[in-house]
Every structure is written in structure tokens, then in C-alpha cells.
Amino acid sequence: MASTSSSGLTFKLHPLVIVNISDHYTRVKSQSQSPAAVEGGGDGEASTPHLPSPPRVFGCVIGVQRGRTVEIFNSFELLYDPITHSLDRFFLERKQELYKKVFPNFYILGWYSTGSDAQESDMVIHKALMDINESPVYVLLNPNINPAQKDLPVTIYESELHVIDGTPQLIFGQASYTIETVEAERISVDHVAHLKPSDGGSAATQLAAHLTGIHSAIKMLNSRIRVLHHYLLAMQKGDIPCENSLLRQVSSLLRRLPAIESQKFQDDFLMEYNDTLLISYLAMFTNCSSTMNELVDKFNTAYERHSRRGGRTAFI
């Protein structure tokens, strides 16, 4: 059973960790599917009971800790024994040595797994890593898709010692985190997001997905600005106490926004808007010309056959 963490640590999670865990889960799930389950789509409901349960994957997360800030940069896979609920210790130490040669400043901060919630057997693995890190973190990725969920399906847990029924016990405490990226990661994530689907998706499908992502981002930005605006109005009316630190952050954020009421912005915006309309009109004219050419070709073909019978000349 998990509770809210009270350690006060600040966690920063890099996208590379999420991509690694997702890739690990996708590969293991694809390999665990039997050929009969994959090829038996025509049997309908008869093949459903033979589908394997979604697998759980395990690995270590590495990074650095500076004071009370924990930054998780990368991860690597681990071998797990589902019978004994233990990790391959030799494999773990070997991977740790290899990563130390490449990233000497990175340390094992904890481990990761997949699932909808933390399980009791997870504490066994958590305790086994305490000789490497006395307070490991547990990164849990939920592979189940929930369209209504807006946040990332990633949860970070810490272990805390609580006294339950007079007995001290370790329990998982859910901690908050932020996504931290560097320039190389932003380029990589953007490249992955714009990859062409394997089923041969058209350019229109990719454009629609790209525009949908932009629309969702603008919608989320608008909702957060509204929340901030209502909060400032309530602070101005005296409904909530005034916080100078928050006001300074808001002021700093507003200074970063470009001034969009200037004449230069209006000129640039109108020029960009007119160029977009011109491209749209040219595309429309091109489609109309192509359609007319196809119609004329079909008419000439049909009229040429008729002229051979009646001795007339072609229309064009």
C-alpha cells in the first residue's frame, strides 16, 4: 500500500528513462506472444484464453543526487526470477561496472518496473537494492492506455519506515517529480514523435497527428493560464493570502513572453497568414487543374473511339 512521500526530495526524470522502459516492455511483450496467439485471429473468442498475461519488466535507474535533488538520467535492464522474486545479482554488478566506465558520475538510484500499482512482492526487490543505495527510488510505468488521463503514466515511489500495529515496516510513498530534458533528448524525442508509422500511414495522417498534438498543447497552455489568472484575481481581491515568491515567478514568466501587440508582430503575422492562404489557393488550383486534365483525357479517349466509327475528328 502506497502513501504520499514526506522526504522533501526533488525528483527530476529525463525522457530517456521513459523511452527505455517503454521499449523494454514492448520488446518483452512482443517476444512473449506465442505464434498460435498471433496467427489464431480467425478463431475469434476461442483463442482469447490462450493469450499470455502482460509481462512485467525490471531494470535499474541511474543518475546523480545533488543535495536534496535527485536527477534520473538513464536506465538499464535486469534479469528477474519470477519464482523467487529476486534479481540476478551477478548480472546487476556486471552492468554496474560497465556503466561506471562510461558514466563515472552516475550512480544506481533505484529500479523500475511496469504495472498499474506497486505490489507487495516489489518490496522484496526494493530491500535487495538497499545495500547499493540505502534509499532507492522505485519508478513504475503503467503500460495500460487511459485516453482520459492527461498526466504521464509514471509514478515514483520512495521507501519510508512507518510503525504499523507497533511494528516498524517499510512502505512505498508516492513522490512528485518533474520532467527534465537536455537539447539532445528534445531532438531525439521529437524525431521519435515524427517517425512514419509502420503500417504505411499517409502524410495527411502524420499532419493530422502533428496538428492534434499542437492543439492539445495550446489547449493545455490556455487552461493553465486561466488557472493562474483566476488565482491572481483571487489574490488581488483578498480571498487568498498574497505570496510574494509566487508573484515574482509569475512576473518572471510574463517577461519571457514576446510582446504580440507591436506593429512588427502584426506585419509579420499578416505576411505569414497571406503566404499560407496563397499556398492553399495554389494547392486548390493545382487539384482543379489535375481533375480537369483527367476529365479531358477521358473525354478524348471516348470521343476518339466514336470518331473512328463515324469518321469524325477528335474534339481536342
Residue frames relative to the residue before (quaternion, step in Angstrom):
aa qw qx qy qz dx dy dz
M 1.0000 0.0000 0.0000 0.0000 0.00 0.00 0.00
A 0.2299 -0.8018 0.5423 0.1009 3.58 -0.78 1.01
S 0.1515 -0.7550 0.6327 0.0820 3.52 -1.21 0.68
T 0.6285 -0.5186 0.4072 0.4127 3.57 -1.30 -0.16
S 0.4465 -0.7108 0.4783 0.2581 3.56 -0.83 1.00
S 0.1613 -0.7899 0.5878 0.0677 3.55 -1.15 0.74
S 0.3605 0.7643 -0.4730 0.2494 3.59 1.17 0.45
G 0.3890 -0.7417 0.4673 0.2832 3.59 1.13 -0.55
L 0.4508 0.6821 -0.4626 0.3428 3.60 1.22 0.23
T 0.3169 -0.7230 0.5855 0.1844 3.55 -1.20 0.64
F 0.1414 -0.8076 0.5710 0.0401 3.55 -0.64 1.15
K 0.0811 -0.7647 0.6390 0.0184 3.54 -1.03 0.95
L 0.1212 -0.8132 0.5692 0.0082 3.54 -0.63 1.19
H 0.2891 -0.7644 0.5557 0.1527 3.57 -0.86 1.00
P 0.5979 -0.6064 0.3865 0.3542 3.62 -1.04 0.72
L 0.5629 0.6171 -0.3962 0.3814 3.59 1.09 -0.57
V 0.6233 0.5389 -0.3439 0.4504 3.59 1.05 -0.69
I 0.6636 0.4965 -0.3079 0.4672 3.58 0.92 -0.88
V 0.6485 0.5108 -0.3193 0.4655 3.59 0.98 -0.83
N 0.6512 0.5206 -0.3189 0.4507 3.60 0.96 -0.82
I 0.6696 0.4894 -0.3051 0.4680 3.59 0.91 -0.91
S 0.6569 0.5093 -0.3091 0.4621 3.58 0.95 -0.86
D 0.6532 0.5017 -0.3103 0.4746 3.58 0.99 -0.83
H 0.6302 0.5356 -0.3249 0.4588 3.59 1.01 -0.83
Y 0.6839 0.4815 -0.2882 0.4662 3.58 0.87 -0.94
T 0.6557 0.5211 -0.3194 0.4432 3.61 0.94 -0.85
R 0.6631 0.5000 -0.3090 0.4634 3.59 0.95 -0.84
V 0.6821 0.4831 -0.2994 0.4601 3.58 0.86 -0.91
K 0.6463 0.5128 -0.3222 0.4642 3.57 0.99 -0.77
S 0.6591 0.5026 -0.3124 0.4641 3.59 0.98 -0.81
Q 0.6861 0.4817 -0.2861 0.4641 3.59 0.99 -0.79
S 0.6690 0.5179 -0.3040 0.4378 3.58 1.11 -0.63
Q 0.5674 0.5881 -0.3939 0.4208 3.60 1.20 -0.30
S 0.3781 -0.7348 0.5195 0.2174 3.56 -0.75 1.06
P 0.6091 -0.5635 0.4005 0.3886 3.62 -1.12 0.52
A 0.6252 0.5462 -0.3502 0.4338 3.61 1.05 -0.69
A 0.6613 0.4998 -0.3123 0.4640 3.57 1.05 -0.76
V 0.6712 0.4962 -0.3016 0.4608 3.56 1.09 -0.73
E 0.7527 0.3950 -0.2126 0.4819 3.59 0.93 -0.93
G 0.6428 0.5592 -0.3243 0.4110 3.61 1.19 -0.33
G 0.2287 0.8027 -0.5225 0.1743 3.58 1.05 0.72
G 0.6579 0.5349 -0.3298 0.4150 3.60 1.05 -0.56
D 0.5851 0.5993 -0.3769 0.3954 3.62 1.18 -0.25
G 0.4166 -0.7289 0.4583 0.2918 3.57 1.29 -0.18
E 0.8442 -0.1461 0.1219 0.5012 3.54 -0.91 -0.97
A 0.5346 0.6465 -0.4161 0.3508 3.59 1.16 -0.32
S 0.7146 0.4485 -0.2642 0.4673 3.61 1.06 -0.64
T 0.4738 0.7072 -0.4312 0.2992 3.61 1.23 -0.19
P 0.6803 0.4932 -0.3332 0.4278 3.67 0.81 -0.79
H 0.6614 0.5228 -0.3203 0.4320 3.60 1.15 -0.44
L 0.4887 0.6612 -0.4476 0.3515 3.61 1.24 -0.08
P 0.4215 -0.7106 0.4924 0.2736 3.63 -0.82 0.88
S 0.5590 -0.5915 0.4604 0.3545 3.52 -1.21 0.53
P 0.6127 -0.5640 0.3882 0.3946 3.61 -1.09 0.60
P 0.3909 -0.7447 0.4848 0.2399 3.61 -0.72 0.97
R 0.3288 -0.6914 0.6005 0.2306 3.52 -1.32 0.35
V 0.1843 -0.7754 0.5972 0.0896 3.54 -0.98 0.87
F 0.1737 -0.7871 0.5890 0.0579 3.53 -1.19 0.64
G 0.1487 0.7781 -0.5999 0.1123 3.52 -1.18 0.64
C 0.4857 -0.6429 0.5102 0.3008 3.54 -1.36 0.02
V 0.2500 -0.7275 0.6166 0.1676 3.55 -1.21 0.60
I 0.1307 -0.7976 0.5878 0.0348 3.55 -0.97 0.91
G 0.2114 0.7624 -0.5907 0.1587 3.52 -1.22 0.54
V 0.5155 -0.6112 0.4959 0.3388 3.54 -1.20 -0.57
Q 0.1817 -0.7449 0.6297 0.1249 3.52 -1.31 0.44
R 0.0462 -0.7903 0.6106 -0.0211 3.53 -0.67 1.19
G 0.8101 -0.0806 0.0115 0.5806 3.53 -0.23 1.26
R 0.7739 -0.2828 0.2459 0.5106 3.54 -0.65 -1.15
T 0.5692 0.5532 -0.3870 0.4693 3.56 1.25 0.46
V 0.1120 -0.7854 0.6085 0.0181 3.55 -0.72 1.15
E 0.0591 -0.8068 0.5876 -0.0172 3.57 -0.64 1.17
I 0.1908 -0.7953 0.5722 0.0605 3.56 -0.60 1.24
F 0.1780 -0.8377 0.5139 0.0487 3.57 -0.43 1.27
N 0.8315 0.0074 0.0872 0.5486 3.58 0.77 -1.01
S 0.1750 -0.7672 0.6063 0.1147 3.55 -1.33 0.00
F 0.0919 -0.7667 0.6291 0.0894 3.54 -1.32 0.28
E 0.5702 -0.6372 0.4212 0.3024 3.53 -1.21 0.66
L 0.1800 -0.7616 0.6145 0.1000 3.54 -1.32 0.49
L 0.4442 -0.6575 0.5406 0.2794 3.54 -1.28 0.48
Y 0.1060 -0.8174 0.5661 -0.0113 3.55 -0.78 1.10
D 0.2543 -0.7479 0.5982 0.1348 3.55 -1.05 0.89
P 0.2920 -0.8021 0.4882 0.1820 3.64 -0.29 1.16
I 0.6045 0.5676 -0.3670 0.4215 3.60 1.16 -0.38
T 0.7794 0.3016 -0.1572 0.5261 3.58 0.85 -0.97
H 0.3322 -0.7633 0.4839 0.2700 3.60 1.32 -0.14
S 0.5410 0.5923 -0.4045 0.4392 3.54 0.95 0.96
L 0.4443 -0.6794 0.5256 0.2544 3.52 -1.32 0.42
D 0.5340 -0.5918 0.4915 0.3507 3.54 -1.25 0.47
R 0.3096 -0.8035 0.4823 0.1611 3.56 -0.22 1.31
F 0.6446 0.5224 -0.3322 0.4485 3.58 0.95 -0.79
F 0.6494 0.5089 -0.3132 0.4704 3.57 0.98 -0.83
L 0.6381 0.5335 -0.3211 0.4529 3.58 1.02 -0.80
E 0.6828 0.4756 -0.2923 0.4713 3.59 0.87 -0.91
R 0.6306 0.5300 -0.3359 0.4568 3.58 1.03 -0.73
K 0.6686 0.4831 -0.2986 0.4801 3.59 0.91 -0.88
Q 0.6242 0.5421 -0.3393 0.4487 3.58 1.04 -0.70
E 0.6474 0.5073 -0.3165 0.4725 3.59 1.00 -0.78
L 0.6623 0.5056 -0.3161 0.4537 3.58 0.93 -0.83
Y 0.6807 0.4774 -0.2971 0.4695 3.58 0.92 -0.82
K 0.6024 0.5623 -0.3575 0.4395 3.58 1.11 -0.58
K 0.6385 0.5251 -0.3308 0.4552 3.57 1.09 -0.65
V 0.7199 0.4202 -0.2418 0.4966 3.59 1.06 -0.75
F 0.7870 0.1338 -0.0494 0.6003 3.58 0.97 -0.90
P 0.1288 -0.8446 0.5140 0.0769 3.61 0.25 1.20
N 0.6878 0.4844 -0.2901 0.4562 3.62 1.14 -0.46
F 0.6030 0.5582 -0.3606 0.4413 3.59 1.26 -0.13
Y 0.1237 -0.7750 0.6181 0.0449 3.53 -1.12 0.81
I 0.5498 -0.5825 0.4724 0.3678 3.55 -1.25 0.44
L 0.1828 -0.8146 0.5471 0.0610 3.54 -0.57 1.21
G 0.7760 -0.2153 0.1669 0.5689 3.58 1.17 -0.43
W 0.4865 -0.6450 0.5065 0.3012 3.54 -1.13 -0.63
Y 0.2603 -0.7542 0.5811 0.1606 3.55 -1.33 0.22
S 0.0024 -0.7676 0.6407 0.0145 3.50 -1.34 0.35
T 0.3918 -0.6895 0.5500 0.2618 3.56 -1.33 -0.02
G 0.3846 0.6939 -0.5458 0.2697 3.53 -1.16 0.66
S 0.6005 -0.5835 0.4178 0.3527 3.52 -1.30 0.28
D 0.7990 -0.0149 0.0361 0.6001 3.60 1.12 -0.58
A 0.6047 -0.5538 0.4244 0.3841 3.55 -1.26 0.39
Q 0.2472 -0.7781 0.5670 0.1092 3.57 -1.00 0.90
E 0.6523 -0.5260 0.3723 0.3990 3.54 -1.26 0.34
S 0.6434 0.5268 -0.3301 0.4468 3.60 1.05 -0.71
D 0.5580 0.6159 -0.3967 0.3898 3.60 1.17 -0.38
M 0.6013 0.5735 -0.3632 0.4214 3.57 1.10 -0.59
V 0.5809 0.5719 -0.3780 0.4388 3.62 1.14 -0.55
I 0.6707 0.4662 -0.2904 0.4985 3.59 0.94 -0.89
H 0.6287 0.5524 -0.3340 0.4337 3.57 0.99 -0.81
K 0.6820 0.4736 -0.2886 0.4768 3.59 0.90 -0.88
A 0.6270 0.5560 -0.3447 0.4230 3.60 1.07 -0.68
L 0.6964 0.4577 -0.2712 0.4816 3.61 1.17 -0.50
M 0.4883 0.6947 -0.4259 0.3125 3.60 1.21 -0.07
D 0.6001 0.5387 -0.3836 0.4500 3.60 1.18 -0.26
I 0.6426 0.4717 -0.3171 0.5138 3.60 1.29 -0.28
N 0.7686 0.0009 0.0267 0.6392 3.55 1.01 -0.89
E 0.4154 -0.7555 0.4476 0.2374 3.56 -0.52 1.15
S 0.7761 0.1583 -0.1093 0.6005 3.60 1.20 -0.40
P 0.0279 -0.8418 0.5391 0.0059 3.61 0.41 1.18
V 0.3595 -0.6937 0.5785 0.2343 3.55 -1.29 0.43
Y 0.2501 -0.7559 0.5929 0.1207 3.52 -1.20 0.65
V 0.1254 -0.7883 0.6018 0.0271 3.57 -0.57 1.24
L 0.0691 -0.8127 0.5782 -0.0194 3.56 -0.61 1.20
L 0.1349 -0.7835 0.6052 0.0415 3.57 -0.80 1.10
N 0.2552 -0.7600 0.5826 0.1337 3.56 -0.83 1.05
P 0.2451 -0.8154 0.5039 0.1450 3.65 -0.33 1.16
N 0.5415 0.6166 -0.4155 0.3924 3.62 1.20 -0.20
I 0.3761 -0.7433 0.5177 0.1951 3.56 -0.86 1.03
N 0.0251 -0.7727 0.6340 -0.0183 3.54 -0.89 1.03
P 0.3122 -0.7935 0.4845 0.1951 3.63 -0.19 1.21
A 0.6657 0.5152 -0.3138 0.4392 3.60 1.10 -0.59
Q 0.5948 0.5778 -0.3655 0.4228 3.59 1.22 -0.29
K 0.2600 -0.7864 0.5472 0.1209 3.56 -0.83 1.04
D 0.6723 0.4818 -0.2992 0.4758 3.60 1.10 -0.62
L 0.6211 -0.5279 0.4192 0.3997 3.53 -1.29 0.30
P 0.4363 -0.7060 0.4872 0.2718 3.63 -0.98 0.77
V 0.4658 0.6527 -0.4481 0.3951 3.56 0.90 0.96
T 0.0542 -0.7888 0.6122 -0.0067 3.56 -0.91 0.97
I 0.1882 -0.7633 0.6101 0.0983 3.56 -1.03 0.85
Y 0.1170 -0.7969 0.5920 0.0262 3.54 -0.84 1.07
E 0.1775 -0.7220 0.6554 0.1331 3.50 -1.33 0.56
S 0.3997 -0.6856 0.5442 0.2720 3.54 -1.22 0.41
E 0.0379 -0.7908 0.6103 -0.0250 3.55 -0.91 1.02
L 0.3918 -0.7141 0.5382 0.2167 3.54 -1.12 0.77
H 0.0149 0.7930 -0.6052 0.0678 3.54 -0.58 1.23
V 0.3797 -0.6923 0.5660 0.2373 3.53 -1.20 0.61
I 0.0107 0.7984 -0.5971 0.0765 3.56 -0.50 1.26
D 0.8349 -0.0634 -0.0254 0.5461 3.56 -0.63 1.23
G 0.7170 -0.4683 0.2446 0.4547 3.55 1.01 0.87
T 0.6732 0.4498 -0.2907 0.5100 3.58 1.29 0.08
P 0.3835 -0.7172 0.5219 0.2573 3.63 -0.76 0.94
Q 0.0276 0.7982 -0.5978 0.0693 3.56 -0.83 1.04
L 0.4115 -0.6746 0.5572 0.2553 3.52 -1.22 0.62
I 0.0078 0.7803 -0.6247 0.0269 3.57 -0.92 0.96
F 0.5138 -0.6302 0.4865 0.3198 3.53 -1.26 0.41
G 0.1163 -0.7739 0.6206 0.0492 3.53 -1.03 0.93
Q 0.3849 -0.7428 0.5029 0.2170 3.56 -0.71 1.08
A 0.1533 -0.7969 0.5830 0.0404 3.56 -0.84 1.06
S 0.4467 -0.6645 0.5275 0.2842 3.55 -1.19 0.56
Y 0.0722 -0.7952 0.6019 0.0105 3.56 -1.20 0.56
T 0.2490 -0.7272 0.6159 0.1727 3.52 -1.38 0.24
I 0.4525 -0.6632 0.5265 0.2795 3.56 -1.23 0.53
E 0.0823 -0.7907 0.6066 -0.0062 3.54 -0.76 1.13
T 0.0240 -0.8143 0.5795 -0.0233 3.59 -0.81 0.98
V 0.2525 -0.7054 0.6348 0.1888 3.50 -1.35 0.42
E 0.7251 -0.4584 0.2809 0.4304 3.57 -1.26 0.28
A 0.6562 0.5153 -0.3249 0.4453 3.60 0.91 -0.85
E 0.6586 0.5030 -0.3146 0.4628 3.59 0.99 -0.76
R 0.6345 0.5274 -0.3390 0.4519 3.58 0.98 -0.76
I 0.6471 0.5061 -0.3192 0.4724 3.59 1.00 -0.79
S 0.6702 0.5035 -0.3012 0.4546 3.59 0.93 -0.89
V 0.6677 0.4914 -0.3073 0.4673 3.59 0.90 -0.89
D 0.6438 0.5107 -0.3244 0.4685 3.58 1.00 -0.76
H 0.6377 0.5183 -0.3259 0.4674 3.58 1.04 -0.75
V 0.6566 0.4969 -0.3159 0.4713 3.61 0.94 -0.83
A 0.6598 0.5234 -0.3147 0.4378 3.58 0.99 -0.79
H 0.7443 0.3873 -0.2178 0.4987 3.59 1.13 -0.57
L 0.3611 0.7282 -0.5080 0.2851 3.59 1.19 0.35
K 0.4925 -0.6543 0.4868 0.3038 3.55 -1.09 0.75
P 0.5093 -0.6577 0.4460 0.3303 3.62 -0.85 0.86
S 0.5640 -0.6300 0.4280 0.3191 3.54 -1.16 0.69
D 0.6542 0.5148 -0.3263 0.4478 3.59 1.19 -0.40
G 0.5847 -0.6231 0.3642 0.3704 3.56 1.24 0.33
G 0.1466 0.8194 -0.5389 0.1292 3.56 0.96 0.81
S 0.4946 -0.6800 0.4638 0.2791 3.55 -1.02 0.84
A 0.6636 -0.4905 0.3830 0.4151 3.54 -1.34 0.20
A 0.6138 0.5516 -0.3492 0.4439 3.59 1.09 -0.69
T 0.6373 0.5191 -0.3297 0.4644 3.58 1.04 -0.75
Q 0.6580 0.4960 -0.3107 0.4738 3.58 0.97 -0.82
L 0.6421 0.5129 -0.3280 0.4659 3.59 1.01 -0.77
A 0.6444 0.5182 -0.3231 0.4602 3.58 0.97 -0.83
A 0.6574 0.4992 -0.3136 0.4693 3.58 0.97 -0.81
H 0.6438 0.5179 -0.3204 0.4633 3.57 1.03 -0.80
L 0.6798 0.4752 -0.2947 0.4745 3.59 0.90 -0.88
T 0.6156 0.5363 -0.3485 0.4603 3.59 1.08 -0.65
G 0.6448 0.5160 -0.3184 0.4654 3.58 1.02 -0.76
I 0.6502 0.5025 -0.3135 0.4758 3.57 1.02 -0.83
H 0.6445 0.5219 -0.3200 0.4581 3.58 0.99 -0.83
S 0.6556 0.5051 -0.3145 0.4650 3.59 0.96 -0.83
A 0.6496 0.5144 -0.3203 0.4592 3.59 1.01 -0.79
I 0.6606 0.4912 -0.3069 0.4776 3.59 0.96 -0.85
K 0.6425 0.5240 -0.3247 0.4552 3.58 1.00 -0.79
M 0.6636 0.4888 -0.3073 0.4757 3.58 0.97 -0.82
L 0.6324 0.5226 -0.3307 0.4664 3.59 1.02 -0.78
N 0.6498 0.5184 -0.3156 0.4576 3.58 0.97 -0.84
S 0.6632 0.5027 -0.3125 0.4580 3.60 0.94 -0.84
R 0.6713 0.4856 -0.3103 0.4661 3.59 0.98 -0.77
I 0.6217 0.5187 -0.3488 0.4721 3.60 1.07 -0.64
R 0.6307 0.5283 -0.3342 0.4597 3.59 1.03 -0.73
V 0.6395 0.5130 -0.3281 0.4693 3.57 0.98 -0.82
L 0.6627 0.4968 -0.3015 0.4724 3.57 0.94 -0.87
H 0.6448 0.5212 -0.3205 0.4581 3.60 1.01 -0.78
H 0.6610 0.4895 -0.3067 0.4789 3.60 0.93 -0.85
Y 0.6359 0.5287 -0.3308 0.4546 3.57 1.03 -0.76
L 0.6725 0.4834 -0.3012 0.4726 3.60 0.95 -0.82
L 0.6249 0.5259 -0.3438 0.4634 3.60 1.05 -0.69
A 0.6580 0.4973 -0.3090 0.4736 3.57 0.98 -0.82
M 0.6347 0.5120 -0.3292 0.4761 3.58 1.09 -0.67
Q 0.6508 0.5168 -0.3145 0.4587 3.57 1.04 -0.77
K 0.6864 0.4704 -0.2814 0.4779 3.60 1.03 -0.75
G 0.5092 -0.6632 0.4150 0.3586 3.59 1.21 -0.30
D 0.4076 0.7199 -0.4758 0.2988 3.58 1.22 0.25
I 0.7704 0.1523 -0.0937 0.6119 3.59 1.15 -0.61
P 0.5905 -0.5946 0.3960 0.3755 3.61 -1.08 0.58
C 0.4991 -0.6576 0.4860 0.2869 3.55 -1.17 0.68
E 0.1150 -0.7808 0.6129 0.0368 3.58 -0.92 0.98
N 0.3413 -0.7779 0.4949 0.1832 3.56 -0.41 1.24
S 0.6208 0.5461 -0.3547 0.4365 3.58 1.02 -0.70
L 0.6607 0.4930 -0.3082 0.4749 3.58 0.99 -0.80
L 0.6376 0.5269 -0.3272 0.4568 3.58 1.01 -0.76
R 0.6366 0.5158 -0.3310 0.4681 3.57 1.03 -0.72
Q 0.6485 0.5082 -0.3226 0.4659 3.60 1.00 -0.77
V 0.6468 0.5096 -0.3199 0.4686 3.58 1.01 -0.79
S 0.6474 0.5176 -0.3128 0.4639 3.56 1.00 -0.85
S 0.6512 0.5038 -0.3138 0.4730 3.58 1.00 -0.79
L 0.6453 0.5206 -0.3182 0.4598 3.58 1.04 -0.77
L 0.6699 0.5030 -0.3050 0.4529 3.59 0.95 -0.83
R 0.6258 0.5412 -0.3498 0.4394 3.59 1.06 -0.63
R 0.6387 0.5331 -0.3328 0.4440 3.59 1.14 -0.50
L 0.5958 0.5778 -0.3732 0.4146 3.59 1.17 -0.48
P 0.4618 -0.6801 0.4827 0.3019 3.61 -0.93 0.78
A 0.4871 -0.6414 0.5082 0.3050 3.56 -1.18 0.61
I 0.1300 -0.8433 0.5207 0.0293 3.57 -0.33 1.27
E 0.5934 0.5710 -0.3764 0.4244 3.62 1.20 0.17
S 0.4791 0.6798 -0.4379 0.3413 3.59 1.22 0.07
Q 0.6168 -0.5609 0.4076 0.3725 3.55 -1.25 0.45
K 0.6130 0.5542 -0.3496 0.4414 3.59 1.09 -0.69
F 0.6459 0.5092 -0.3278 0.4648 3.57 0.98 -0.79
Q 0.6494 0.5162 -0.3249 0.4541 3.60 0.95 -0.84
D 0.6547 0.5050 -0.3155 0.4657 3.60 0.97 -0.82
D 0.6734 0.4863 -0.3001 0.4690 3.57 0.89 -0.91
F 0.6490 0.5210 -0.3232 0.4505 3.57 0.99 -0.82
L 0.6702 0.4897 -0.3028 0.4683 3.60 0.91 -0.89
M 0.6358 0.5192 -0.3353 0.4624 3.60 1.01 -0.74
E 0.6637 0.4902 -0.3034 0.4765 3.59 0.94 -0.87
Y 0.6490 0.5238 -0.3116 0.4554 3.57 1.02 -0.83
N 0.6688 0.4939 -0.2966 0.4699 3.58 0.96 -0.85
D 0.6299 0.5223 -0.3362 0.4663 3.58 1.03 -0.74
T 0.6455 0.5181 -0.3198 0.4611 3.58 1.00 -0.80
L 0.6543 0.4985 -0.3124 0.4753 3.58 0.97 -0.84
L 0.6396 0.5279 -0.3315 0.4498 3.59 0.98 -0.80
I 0.6488 0.5030 -0.3183 0.4741 3.59 0.97 -0.83
S 0.6396 0.5197 -0.3284 0.4614 3.60 1.01 -0.78
Y 0.6618 0.4980 -0.3104 0.4666 3.59 0.95 -0.84
L 0.6442 0.5157 -0.3252 0.4617 3.59 0.98 -0.80
A 0.6420 0.5130 -0.3224 0.4698 3.57 1.01 -0.79
M 0.6482 0.5118 -0.3207 0.4637 3.58 1.01 -0.79
F 0.6575 0.5022 -0.3100 0.4684 3.60 0.95 -0.86
T 0.6343 0.5308 -0.3320 0.4536 3.57 1.03 -0.78
N 0.6557 0.4994 -0.3131 0.4718 3.58 0.97 -0.83
C 0.6486 0.5132 -0.3199 0.4622 3.59 0.98 -0.81
S 0.6541 0.5069 -0.3129 0.4662 3.60 0.97 -0.85
S 0.6467 0.5130 -0.3236 0.4625 3.57 0.99 -0.80
T 0.6518 0.5084 -0.3154 0.4662 3.58 0.98 -0.82
M 0.6557 0.5058 -0.3126 0.4653 3.59 0.97 -0.83
N 0.6367 0.5249 -0.3301 0.4584 3.60 0.99 -0.78
E 0.6489 0.5030 -0.3219 0.4715 3.58 0.96 -0.81
L 0.6515 0.5155 -0.3202 0.4553 3.59 1.00 -0.82
V 0.6575 0.5014 -0.3110 0.4686 3.62 0.97 -0.84
D 0.6372 0.5225 -0.3318 0.4593 3.59 0.97 -0.79
K 0.6669 0.4851 -0.3089 0.4739 3.60 0.92 -0.84
F 0.6494 0.5143 -0.3226 0.4580 3.61 1.00 -0.79
N 0.6563 0.5074 -0.3128 0.4626 3.59 0.96 -0.86
T 0.6383 0.5248 -0.3342 0.4533 3.56 1.02 -0.79
A 0.6868 0.4678 -0.2860 0.4771 3.56 0.91 -0.90
Y 0.6803 0.4899 -0.2988 0.4560 3.63 0.92 -0.81
E 0.6097 0.5498 -0.3558 0.4466 3.60 1.11 -0.62
R 0.6392 0.5058 -0.3332 0.4739 3.58 1.00 -0.71
H 0.6637 0.4994 -0.3125 0.4609 3.57 1.00 -0.78
S 0.6534 0.5258 -0.3169 0.4429 3.62 1.01 -0.78
R 0.6060 0.5516 -0.3666 0.4406 3.59 1.09 -0.58
R 0.6760 0.4743 -0.3003 0.4774 3.55 1.10 -0.67
G 0.7926 0.3307 -0.1654 0.4848 3.62 0.90 -0.91
G 0.5079 -0.6772 0.4052 0.3453 3.59 1.23 -0.06
R 0.4849 0.6586 -0.4444 0.3655 3.61 1.19 0.34
T 0.5055 -0.6288 0.4975 0.3188 3.51 -1.35 0.34
A 0.6361 -0.5369 0.3916 0.3922 3.54 -1.30 0.33
F 0.5977 -0.5870 0.4177 0.3517 3.54 -1.22 0.56
I 0.7870 0.0890 -0.0373 0.6093 3.59 0.99 -0.79
